[in-house]
Amino acid sequence: MKRKKDYLFLVFLTILLIFVFPMTVGASEQPTLKVDLVLEEWESTGEMTIDMAQVINKNIDQIMEKELEQIKELIEKDKPDSAFVAMLRLTSFLNAGVAKVPSIIGRLEKWINNIISVLNSLANKIEADGFSISAGFPIGVSVGLSFSIF
């Protein structure tokens, strides 16, 4: 009887080692994408992975707060050209994420007023006639400033 229990224990242990242990080791070895680095990684590689898009979706508030604050600082430091490029970078980044995880677009709703405020400040700083925020198909958001040519 003792041998049978030992045998069952060894079978159970073998099953754990073969099936369960590799899954837990594999999961822990995969690199975790850090919120702060997702934008930089996308910018350097030019590719948006599903993992990156999921990080955007999960942390949209943190990303928007940080990026919009940086854009405001550029406007205040009298660097409106850099601020506009940063806004274009942000919208391109979000569009790349939306292409992988479409639910991101719905999470931007609460940020519309902040985006309008930043674009208004930017338009005033560079004496633009106005600005626009557009949504189009396929899913995507764009921002623009308008100037009169006369």
Backbone as a ProteinNet text record, in pm:
[ID]
protein_1_A
[PRIMARY]
MKRKKDYLFLVFLTILLIFVFPMTVGASEQPTLKVDLVLEEWESTGEMTIDMAQVINKNIDQIMEKELEQIKELIEKDKPDSAFVAMLRLTSFLNAGVAKVPSIIGRLEKWINNIISVLNSLANKIEADGFSISAGFPIGVSVGLSFSIF
[TERTIARY]
81.4	0	86.2	193.3	283.8	344.3	381	441.5	342	215.5	113.4	95.5	96.4	85.9	207.1	325.4	445.9	438.2	389.6	376.6	278.2	163.8	66.2	122.8	199.1	260.8	358.9	438.7	533.8	462.7	351.7	273.8	220.1	166.2	112.9	223.2	338.4	450.8	499.8	501.7	543.8	447.3	319.1	218.7	239.7	262	287.5	410.6	517.1	641.1	629.3	554.8	543.9	446.7	331.9	226.7	213.8	219	193	317.5	428	549.2	595.8	601	643.1	553.5	425.5	335.1	365.1	393.1	420.7	557.2	655.4	787.9	781.6	715.4	704.3	635.6	532.2	458.7	544.2	624	704	826.1	870.1	986.7	955.5	829.3	795.6	813	874.2	896.1	764.5	755.3	637.1	659.4	562.3	573.7	542.1	627.3	605.5	533.2	438.3	356.7	443.7	545.6	630.6	709.8	730	815.8	740.2	610.3	534.4	542.3	525.2	531.1	669.4	773.9	908.9	939.9	892.3	915.1	843.7	719.3	645	717.2	762.4	829.1	960.2	1034.3	1163.2	1148.1	1048.4	1032.2	937.8	845.1	747	637.7	631.7	531.2	451.9	323.8	235.2	194.6	231.9	193.1	62.4	-1.3	-124.3	-95.5	22.1	58.6	71.4	132.4	147.3	10.3	-76.6	-210.8	-290	-271.7	-341.2	-290.3	-160.8	-106.2	-168	-181.7	-245.9	-388.9	-462.2	-602.7	-616.8	-531.8	-539.1	-496.9	-405.2	-345.3	-369.9	-479.3	-504.9	-504.4	-560.7	-566	-426.1	-341.8	-204.7	-128.3	-143.6	-73.7	-120.5	-251.9	-305.1	-264	-272.6	-235.2	-89.1	-1.6	141.6	170.5	117.4	148.5	89.1	-35.2	-96.2	-25	20.8	95.7	227.5	293.8	418.2	392.9	282.1	248.3	219	145.5	118.4	248.4	342	471.1	546.4	541.5	607.6	544.4	412.1	343.1	386.1	388.9	427.7	573.5	659.4	801.2	824.8	716.7	723.4	787.9	748.2	793.2	670.5	589.3	465.2	486.7	595.2	621.7	644.3	723.6	748.5	620.6	536.9	409.6	318.7	313.9	229	280.5	411.3	468.9	437.4	445.3	412.9	266	176.7	35.2	13.8	82.1	71.9	125.7	235	293.7	194.6	130.5	33.3	-84	-139.5	-254.6	-214.2	-95.4	-48.7	-32.9	22.2	40.1	-94.6	-190.3	-322.7	-389.7	-376.1	-434.1	-373	-242.5	-177.1	-232.9	-255.6	-314.5	-457.7	-534.5	-675.2	-687.2	-591.1	-593.2	-583.9	-522.1	-508.5	-617.4	-655.5	-757.3	-855.8	-960.8	-1053.9	-1122.3	-1130.5	-1197.3	-1123.2	-998.9	-922.8	-996.6	-1054.1	-1119.9	-1231.1	-1306.3	-1413.4	-1362.2	-1241.5	-1184.3	-1129.5	-1123.5	-1074.5	-1182.8	-1306.5	-1418.7	-1397.2	-1350.2	-1332.9	-1217.8	-1134.2	-1018.9	-1044.4	-1160.3	-1189.4	-1174	-1231.4	-1221.5	-1076.4	-997.3	-855.5	-781.5	-811.5	-746.9	-786.6	-913.9	-960.9	-888.3	-873.7	-806.3	-660.5	-590.6	-450.3	-440.3	-527.3	-523.8	-558.6	-650.7	-686.7	-566.7	-498.9	-378.9	-272	-254.7	-155.5	-191.6	-318.4	-362.9	-342.3	-373.8	-353	-205.3	-121.1	22.3	85.2	41.8	103.7	14.6	-86.3	-175.6	-243.5	-288	-364.6	-507.8	-575.2	-715.7	-806.4	-766.5	-847.8	-781.6	-853.3	-803.5	-918.7	-886	-990	-949	-1048.1	-1031	-1125.6	-1072.2	-1153.7	-1145.9	-1253.8	-1256.6	-1295.6	-1230.8	-1258.5	-1262.4	-1291.5	-1296.3	-1185.6	-1104.6	-1110.2	-1080.7	-1105	-1098.3	-970.1	-986.4	-871.2	-913.1	-824	-847.1	-733.2	-765.3	-660	-686	-579.8	-588.9	-523.3	-567.4	-510.7	-525.8	-438	-446.2	-469.5	-546.2	-571.6	-517.5	-468	-412.8	-468	-491.6	-531.1	-403.4	-412.2	-293.9	-285.4	-388.1	-388.3	-380.7
-119.4	0	126.3	123.3	237.8	266.9	162.6	180.6	242.4	203.5	258	408	449.3	591.8	668.6	609.7	673.5	687.7	584.3	586.9	696.3	706.5	809.9	949.3	961.9	1091.2	1128.6	1033.5	1059.5	1094.2	1028.6	1060.5	1202.7	1236.3	1371.3	1476	1450.1	1542.2	1557	1447.6	1450.6	1535.1	1519.5	1599.1	1747.4	1780.5	1919.7	1973.4	1895.5	1941.3	1955	1864.3	1866.6	1973.4	1985.6	2072.1	2207.2	2210.2	2333.5	2419.4	2361.3	2438.4	2517.3	2456.8	2536.4	2657	2645.1	2758	2872.6	2841.4	2948.5	3009.6	2928.7	2981.8	3065.5	3016.6	3090.7	3223.8	3225.6	3350.4	3451	3405	3499.5	3548.8	3474	3514.5	3616.5	3631.6	3726.7	3868.2	3954.1	4090.3	4165.4	4240.4	4320.9	4457.8	4502	4634.3	4738.9	4834	4941.2	5054.6	5112.2	5219.2	5332	5368.9	5481.9	5456.2	5330.5	5299.4	5260.7	5243.4	5196.9	5295.5	5423.6	5525	5527.9	5524.6	5527.8	5402.3	5286.8	5162.7	5166.2	5213.5	5224.4	5318.9	5429.8	5529.2	5475.4	5398.6	5348.5	5230.1	5144.9	5026.8	5051.4	5144.4	5169.3	5064.6	4978.8	4872.9	4879	4852.5	4844.3	4698	4639.5	4501.4	4501	4386.6	4373.9	4398.4	4355	4377.7	4526.6	4599.7	4744.1	4811.5	4770.1	4828.6	4798.4	4680.9	4647.7	4732.5	4764.2	4853.5	4992	5038.9	5168.6	5165.6	5062.9	5052.8	5051	4977.6	4964.6	5092.8	5169.1	5285	5416	5425.4	5542.4	5672.1	5670.6	5792.9	5841.2	5750.2	5785.3	5838	5772.8	5814.4	5952.8	5973.1	6101.9	6214.4	6189.6	6292.9	6334.6	6237.4	6265.3	6338.6	6287.6	6345.9	6486.2	6504.7	6637.2	6738.5	6694.9	6784.3	6826.2	6732.7	6767	6864.7	6846.7	6938.1	7077.8	7084.8	7214.9	7284.2	7207.8	7265	7321.1	7252	7301.8	7432.8	7441.6	7565.5	7679	7651.6	7753.1	7795.6	7705.3	7737.1	7802.1	7842.7	7909.5	7820.5	7693.4	7597.2	7536.3	7619.5	7568.7	7468.8	7483.2	7386.1	7247.1	7241.9	7114.1	7059.7	7149.4	7106.7	7044.9	7105.4	7051.2	6915	6901.7	6772.2	6667.5	6705.8	6613.4	6571.5	6664.5	6630.9	6535.1	6558.9	6468	6329.5	6328	6201.3	6124.9	6195.1	6132	6074.5	6151.8	6100.5	5983.4	5986.8	5873.8	5748.9	5767.3	5657.9	5596.6	5682.1	5633	5560.8	5614.2	5548.7	5411.2	5398.9	5268.6	5169.8	5217.7	5131.4	5093.9	5189.1	5165.6	5061.3	5057.3	4958.3	4815.6	4800.6	4667.8	4640.4	4743.7	4730.9	4847.2	4827.1	4936.5	5001.2	4932.3	4990.6	5112	5133	5249.9	5378	5381	5503	5547.5	5455	5489.1	5542.8	5504.4	5549.5	5690.8	5746	5882.7	5986.6	5944.1	6037.6	6136.9	6089.4	6179.3	6277.4	6256.4	6342.8	6449.2	6447.9	6542.1	6687.1	6723.3	6861.7	6902.9	6812.2	6843.1	6862.5	6776.7	6789.5	6922.3	6957.8	7086.2	7202	7196.6	7302.4	7318	7206.8	7210.4	7263.6	7215.3	7263.5	7411.8	7457.2	7598.9	7684.2	7640.5	7712.2	7714	7603.1	7592.7	7682.9	7680	7765.2	7912.8	7952.9	8092.5	8129.4	8037.8	8065.7	8087.7	8012.3	8027	8105	8169.9	8257.4	8186.5	8063.9	7989.9	8041.6	8028	8069.7	7977.4	7853.6	7758.1	7621.5	7526.5	7389.6	7295.3	7170.9	7070.8	6938.7	6865	6727.2	6646.1	6549.6	6470.3	6322.9	6254.4	6108.9	6055	5950.2	5897.9	5747.4	5697.9	5555	5518.5	5419.4	5330.6	5407.2	5341.4	5408	5488.5	5614.6	5699.4	5839.9	5908.2	6045.3	6129.5	6250	6340.6	6478.9	6554.4	6692.5	6780.2	6903.4	6996.3	7139	7223.7	7367.6	7429.2	7536.6	7603.2	7745.6	7789.5	7923.3	7983.2	8113.7	8179.4	8214.1	8205.2	8232.9	8377	8454.5	8596.4	8685.6
0	0	0	76.8	84.1	-51.8	-125.5	-257.4	-354.7	-341.5	-430.6	-405.6	-280	-246.9	-298.8	-283.4	-334.2	-485.9	-551	-695.9	-739.2	-673.5	-706.4	-682.7	-576.6	-549.2	-660.8	-704.5	-812.3	-943.4	-970.8	-1091.2	-1080.8	-966.4	-945.3	-959.8	-901.1	-908.8	-1053.2	-1125.9	-1266.4	-1349.4	-1325.8	-1398.2	-1368.7	-1244.1	-1208.3	-1280.2	-1278.9	-1341	-1492.4	-1554.1	-1700.1	-1748.3	-1682.7	-1734.8	-1664.6	-1535.1	-1462.1	-1449	-1409.2	-1385.2	-1508.3	-1627.8	-1743.7	-1771.6	-1745.3	-1768.5	-1673.5	-1548.9	-1453.5	-1478.6	-1516.9	-1546.8	-1672.4	-1774.1	-1899	-1878.6	-1798.4	-1775.5	-1701.2	-1607.7	-1530.8	-1607.3	-1709.1	-1784.7	-1893.1	-1930.6	-2034.4	-1981.5	-2063.6	-2015.5	-1999.9	-1894.3	-1869.4	-1930.4	-2008.8	-2068.9	-1963.4	-1949.5	-1853.7	-1922.8	-1853.3	-1908.5	-1961.6	-1887.2	-1925.2	-2053.1	-2086.8	-2200.3	-2327.1	-2318.7	-2434.2	-2549.7	-2522.4	-2627.9	-2692.8	-2611.8	-2665.3	-2747	-2698.6	-2772.4	-2907.5	-2907.6	-3033.1	-3129.4	-3075	-3157.9	-3216.9	-3139.4	-3188.4	-3283.3	-3260.9	-3346.8	-3463.2	-3447.6	-3552.6	-3558.2	-3457.7	-3454.2	-3324.6	-3338.8	-3222.2	-3206.7	-3095	-3068	-2989.2	-2984.5	-2907.1	-2759.1	-2711.4	-2571.1	-2541.4	-2633.3	-2614.7	-2613.6	-2705.7	-2712.7	-2585.9	-2530.3	-2405.6	-2289.6	-2290	-2187.2	-2202	-2326.2	-2350.1	-2297.1	-2333.4	-2292.6	-2140.5	-2075.9	-1929.9	-1858.1	-1919	-1852.2	-1926	-1999.2	-2083.1	-2002.7	-1883.9	-1802.8	-1766.2	-1724.5	-1687.5	-1809	-1923	-2045.3	-2088.7	-2093.8	-2139	-2044.6	-1916.4	-1818.8	-1837.7	-1849.2	-1863.3	-1994.6	-2104.2	-2235.3	-2251.1	-2208.4	-2219.6	-2130.5	-2015.1	-1926	-1991.7	-2056.5	-2125.5	-2240.1	-2310.5	-2419.7	-2364.7	-2253.2	-2189.6	-2149.5	-2094.5	-2053.8	-2173.7	-2286.2	-2407.1	-2454.3	-2443.6	-2481.9	-2389.1	-2258.9	-2161.5	-2177.1	-2222.2	-2243	-2378.5	-2442.8	-2573.5	-2680.2	-2679.1	-2780.2	-2848.4	-2913.8	-2971.7	-3085.1	-3161	-3267.9	-3209.6	-3103.1	-3035.7	-2974.3	-2921.8	-2862.8	-2968.8	-3087.4	-3193	-3239.9	-3252.3	-3290.4	-3183	-3056.5	-2947.3	-2953	-2989.8	-3003	-3120.2	-3230.9	-3345.7	-3310.7	-3236.4	-3191.1	-3104.1	-3012.2	-2923.4	-3002.1	-3095.8	-3171.4	-3260.6	-3318.1	-3399.2	-3313.4	-3195	-3099.5	-3060.8	-3029.1	-2991.2	-3107.6	-3227.6	-3345	-3368.5	-3347.5	-3362.4	-3259.8	-3137.4	-3034.3	-3066.1	-3115.4	-3149.5	-3259.9	-3351.4	-3458.6	-3404.5	-3288.6	-3226.5	-3123	-3046.4	-2941.4	-2958.1	-3037.8	-3069.4	-2948.8	-2837.2	-2720.3	-2664.6	-2705.2	-2659.4	-2697.7	-2816.2	-2865.3	-2770.8	-2717.1	-2623.9	-2491.7	-2455	-2328.1	-2337	-2459.3	-2475.6	-2450.5	-2438.8	-2423.9	-2310.7	-2198.2	-2083.4	-2101.6	-2204.4	-2227.8	-2333.2	-2396.7	-2504.7	-2458.8	-2345.2	-2297	-2270.3	-2218.1	-2194.3	-2326.6	-2423.4	-2554.8	-2618.9	-2609.3	-2664	-2596.4	-2466.4	-2392.1	-2437.5	-2451.3	-2493.5	-2636.6	-2725.3	-2863.8	-2873.4	-2791	-2789.2	-2745.3	-2641	-2595.3	-2703.4	-2768.6	-2874.8	-2992.3	-3032.9	-3144.3	-3111	-2989.2	-2947.9	-2948.5	-2902	-2891.6	-3028.7	-3128.7	-3261.3	-3358	-3300.7	-3376.5	-3494	-3467.8	-3568	-3567.9	-3681.3	-3690.1	-3609.2	-3595.8	-3521.6	-3520	-3467	-3460.1	-3486.8	-3513.5	-3535.7	-3473.2	-3433.7	-3389	-3475.8	-3544.9	-3637.1	-3600.6	-3626.4	-3613.9	-3749.6	-3790.8	-3923.2	-3926.7	-4045.5	-4068.5	-4164.8	-4146.5	-4031.9	-3903.1	-3794.2	-3664.3	-3651	-3617.3	-3596.1	-3559.2	-3491.5	-3449.3	-3504.5	-3547.3	-3592.3	-3535.7	-3523.2	-3476.9	-3581.9	-3589.4	-3686.6	-3642.9	-3694.1	-3674.3	-3810.9	-3815.4	-3943.3	-3939.9	-4054.9	-4069.1	-4198.3	-4196.2	-4320.5	-4396.6	-4527.6	-4607.2	-4652.8	-4624.7	-4665	-4546.7
[MASK]
++++++++++++++++++++++++++++++++++++++++++++++++++++++++++++++++++++++++++++++++++++++++++++++++++++++++++++++++++++++++++++++++++++++++++++++++++++++

